[in-house]
Amino acid sequence: MRALRPAQWIKNVVVFAAPLFALALGAGSLFRTLGALAVFCAASSAFYLVNDVLDREADRAHPVKRHRPVASGALPVPAALAVAGLLLAGGLAGGALLAPWLGAVVAAYALVQVGYNAGLKREPVLDVMCIAGGFVLRALGGAAAVRVPASGWFVLCVGLLAFFLGIEKRKAELRAAQGDHSTRAVLDAYSLRWLERMESVVTASALMAYALWTLEGAGTPWMLATVPFVMYGIFRYQYLTEQGLGEAPERVLLRSPLLLLNVACWATSSGLILYFLT
């Protein structure tokens, strides 16, 4: 079970974003969104296994990753690949059964992951774009599951925030590596100065895009009241990254009560505003 990385399934909660903003909160929509969550959990775990198989030699040199089941030898490679195949097949089939477009989105997610594992993870910028693309496709999967349109504003905001998370991840990895990039070759191409410049551009763009969406695309200017939650969330995440966290976004979230509370306040206030003031 540990090889499936269940702690990282929290990333798939982004499937609830589109139903929340579309106010698709009925029992049927909730069931389909939970189905989309399960589908992406299966698909993402399939590629975590594939990634662990491909990176097992490098992982053995990492102080933490060497304890992963595949790298440690606890899970044989053939068994890992067999489970990955079953999970991916189940995810694709489950998505298609829930909604045809959801199946297509899961297939697109699988293609991005294949490209990432096949070599894009060693290409600077493209590697972070693949990470961000995974989040965008999860969000689109939630929209497809409940059959609501995803606006350009929605895709832009999710994409920029996801790109921000990817940059923070690479920054944390670069600091932790301390010059030894054998466990992630793409770090050779990055420098902290370059990542900080990228971070500045993407952070400003993400905040601006979200603020403009609250004014132009949300349907009510009251959504502007949620901007402080987004600002705090981004800057709190940056602070935690500077403290040595950030390699695993799910751990940052789960280990920061203030960040969790902020996310809860943002989701609650957004839901109340969209439900009562639009």
C-alpha positions in Angstrom: 0.0 0.0 0.0 2.8 2.4 0.8 4.1 2.1 -2.8 0.9 3.7 -4.0 1.8 6.8 -2.0 -1.7 7.4 -0.5 -0.4 10.5 1.3 -0.1 12.1 -2.2 -3.8 11.5 -3.0 -4.6 14.8 -1.4 -3.4 16.4 -4.7 -6.4 14.8 -6.3 -8.8 16.9 -4.1 -8.5 19.6 -6.8 -11.2 17.6 -8.7 -13.7 19.3 -6.3 -12.7 22.8 -7.5 -15.0 23.0 -10.6 -18.1 21.5 -8.9 -17.6 24.0 -6.0 -17.4 27.0 -8.2 -20.3 25.8 -10.4 -22.4 25.1 -7.2 -22.8 21.5 -8.4 -23.3 20.3 -4.9 -26.1 17.8 -5.1 -25.9 14.2 -4.2 -25.5 13.1 -7.8 -22.7 15.6 -8.4 -21.0 14.6 -5.2 -21.1 10.9 -6.2 -19.6 11.7 -9.6 -16.9 13.9 -8.1 -15.9 11.3 -5.6 -15.7 8.9 -8.5 -13.4 11.2 -10.3 -11.3 11.4 -7.1 -11.0 7.6 -7.0 -10.2 7.5 -10.7 -7.3 10.0 -10.4 -6.0 8.2 -7.2 -5.8 5.0 -9.2 -4.2 6.7 -12.2 -1.7 8.7 -10.2 -0.7 5.7 -8.1 -0.1 3.8 -11.3 2.5 6.3 -12.4 4.0 6.6 -8.9 4.8 2.9 -9.3 6.2 3.4 -12.8 8.3 6.3 -11.7 9.7 4.3 -8.7 10.6 1.4 -11.1 12.4 3.8 -13.5 14.2 5.7 -10.8 15.0 2.8 -8.4 18.7 3.0 -8.9 18.8 6.8 -8.3 16.4 6.4 -5.3 18.8 4.1 -3.6 21.2 6.9 -3.3 18.6 9.3 -1.7 18.4 9.4 2.1 14.6 9.2 2.1 13.6 7.7 -1.3 15.8 4.6 -0.7 13.2 3.4 1.7 10.5 3.3 -1.0 9.3 -0.3 -1.5 10.7 -0.7 -5.1 14.0 0.9 -4.3 14.5 -1.1 -1.1 13.5 -4.3 -2.9 10.4 -4.9 -0.7 8.3 -4.8 -3.9 9.6 -6.7 -6.9 9.7 -4.8 -10.2 7.3 -7.2 -12.0 4.8 -6.9 -9.3 5.0 -3.1 -9.3 4.5 -2.9 -13.0 1.6 -5.4 -12.9 -0.2 -3.4 -10.2 0.5 -0.2 -12.1 -1.1 -1.7 -15.2 -4.2 -2.8 -13.3 -4.6 0.6 -11.6 -4.2 2.5 -14.9 -6.7 0.3 -16.7 -9.1 0.7 -13.8 -8.7 4.4 -13.8 -9.3 4.7 -17.6 -12.3 2.4 -17.5 -13.8 4.0 -14.4 -13.4 7.5 -15.9 -15.1 6.5 -19.2 -18.0 4.9 -17.3 -18.6 7.9 -15.1 -18.4 10.4 -18.0 -16.9 10.0 -21.5 -15.1 13.3 -21.2 -13.7 12.3 -17.8 -12.2 9.2 -19.5 -10.6 11.5 -22.1 -9.1 13.7 -19.4 -7.7 10.7 -17.6 -6.2 9.5 -20.9 -4.6 12.9 -21.4 -3.3 12.8 -17.8 -1.8 9.4 -18.6 -0.1 10.8 -21.8 1.4 13.6 -19.8 2.8 11.2 -17.2 4.2 8.9 -19.9 6.0 11.9 -21.4 7.2 13.0 -18.0 8.6 9.6 -17.2 10.0 9.1 -20.7 12.3 12.1 -20.5 10.5 15.4 -19.9 11.3 15.2 -16.2 14.9 15.8 -17.2 14.1 18.9 -19.2 14.1 22.2 -17.2 10.8 24.1 -17.3 9.1 21.3 -19.2 9.3 19.2 -16.1 7.5 21.8 -14.0 5.0 22.3 -16.8 4.2 18.6 -16.7 3.6 18.8 -12.9 1.3 21.8 -13.4 -0.5 20.1 -16.3 -1.3 17.2 -14.0 -3.1 19.5 -11.6 -5.0 21.3 -14.4 -6.1 17.9 -15.8 -7.3 16.9 -12.4 -9.4 20.1 -12.2 -10.8 19.5 -15.7 -11.6 16.0 -14.7 -13.8 17.3 -11.9 -15.6 19.5 -14.3 -16.0 16.7 -16.8 -17.4 14.4 -14.1 -20.3 16.7 -13.2 -20.6 18.0 -16.7 -20.0 21.7 -16.0 -17.9 24.0 -18.3 -14.4 25.1 -17.1 -13.8 28.7 -18.0 -10.6 30.1 -19.2 -10.2 32.0 -15.9 -10.5 28.7 -14.0 -7.9 26.9 -16.1 -5.5 29.9 -15.9 -5.8 30.2 -12.1 -5.3 26.5 -11.5 -2.4 26.3 -14.0 -0.5 29.3 -12.5 -1.0 28.1 -8.9 0.1 24.6 -9.9 3.2 26.0 -11.7 4.0 27.9 -8.5 3.9 24.6 -6.5 6.2 23.0 -9.1 8.7 25.8 -8.8 8.6 25.6 -5.0 9.2 21.8 -5.2 12.3 22.2 -7.4 13.6 24.9 -5.0 13.2 22.6 -2.0 14.9 19.7 -3.9 17.8 21.9 -5.0 18.4 23.0 -1.4 18.1 19.5 0.0 20.5 18.0 -2.7 23.4 20.3 -1.5 25.1 19.8 -4.9 24.5 16.1 -5.2 22.0 15.9 -8.1 22.3 12.2 -8.8 18.8 11.5 -7.5 17.2 14.1 -9.9 19.2 14.9 -12.9 17.2 18.0 -13.9 18.5 19.9 -10.9 21.8 20.3 -12.7 20.0 22.8 -15.0 18.5 24.8 -12.2 19.9 27.4 -9.9 18.2 29.0 -6.9 18.5 32.4 -8.5 16.7 31.3 -11.7 14.0 29.5 -9.7 13.5 32.6 -7.6 13.1 34.8 -10.7 10.5 32.3 -12.1 8.8 32.2 -8.7 8.4 36.0 -8.7 6.9 36.1 -12.2 4.5 33.2 -11.5 3.5 34.3 -8.0 2.6 37.8 -9.3 0.8 36.3 -12.3 -1.2 33.9 -10.2 -2.4 36.6 -7.7 -3.3 38.9 -10.6 -5.2 36.2 -12.5 -7.2 35.2 -9.4 -7.9 38.9 -8.5 -9.1 39.6 -12.0 -11.2 36.5 -12.0 -13.0 37.6 -8.8 -13.9 40.9 -10.5 -14.6 39.7 -14.1 -15.4 36.0 -14.1 -16.8 35.0 -10.7 -20.3 36.4 -11.2 -20.1 38.6 -8.1 -17.6 41.2 -7.0 -17.9 39.8 -3.4 -15.5 37.1 -4.4 -12.8 39.8 -4.1 -13.1 39.1 -0.4 -11.4 35.8 -0.9 -8.2 37.3 -2.4 -6.5 37.7 1.1 -6.9 33.9 1.7 -5.1 33.2 -1.6 -2.4 35.7 -0.9 -1.8 34.3 2.6 -1.8 30.7 1.2 0.9 31.5 -1.4 3.1 33.5 0.9 2.7 31.0 3.8 3.7 28.2 1.4 6.8 30.2 0.3 7.7 30.7 4.0 7.4 27.0 4.7 9.6 26.2 1.6 12.2 28.6 3.0 12.2 26.6 6.2 13.3 23.4 4.4 9.9 22.0 3.4 8.4 22.0 -0.1 9.7 18.8 -1.7 6.3 17.2 -1.1 3.4 19.7 -1.3 1.0 17.3 0.5 3.4 17.2 3.5 3.6 21.0 3.6 -0.2 21.2 3.7 -0.7 18.4 6.2 2.0 19.7 8.6 0.8 23.3 8.7 -2.4 23.8 10.7 -2.5 27.5 9.7 -2.3 26.6 6.0 -5.0 24.0 6.4 -7.2 26.4 8.2 -6.6 29.0 5.5 -7.7 26.6 2.8 -10.8 25.7 4.8 -11.7 29.4 5.2 -11.1 30.1 1.5 -13.3 27.1 0.4 -16.1 28.0 2.9 -16.1 31.7 2.1 -16.1 31.0 -1.6 -18.9 28.5 -1.3 -21.1 30.9 0.8 -20.4 33.9 -1.5 -21.2 31.9 -4.7 -24.3 30.3 -3.2 -25.9 33.3 -1.5 -24.5 36.4 -3.4 -24.7 35.4 -7.1 
